[in-house]
């Protein structure tokens, strides 16, 4: 039983360290990039330039205006899928730029 306690303590210590170093957002972006590639495939991923989070908004920069326009129509579904797969409430909106 004490081993289980130490595991929980280690997990919480790592989470606290990540939070103290301000790496939560960077780790979330890495996770979202992986999810994005799996969701959208290589073709759309090739047109994706950059992703970042600002004030709970996920910004995805694309190099194609027509693709950006098409993705805007599916914005709610894409956001819902990303939130579901990351298990986070840190993002509440998505914008394609």
Secondary structure, 3 states (H helix, E strand, C coil): CHHHHHHHHHHHHHHHHHHHHCCHHHHHHHHHHHHHHHHHHHHHHHCEEEEEEECCEEEEEECCHHHHHHHHHCHHHHHHHHHHHHCCCCCCEEEEC
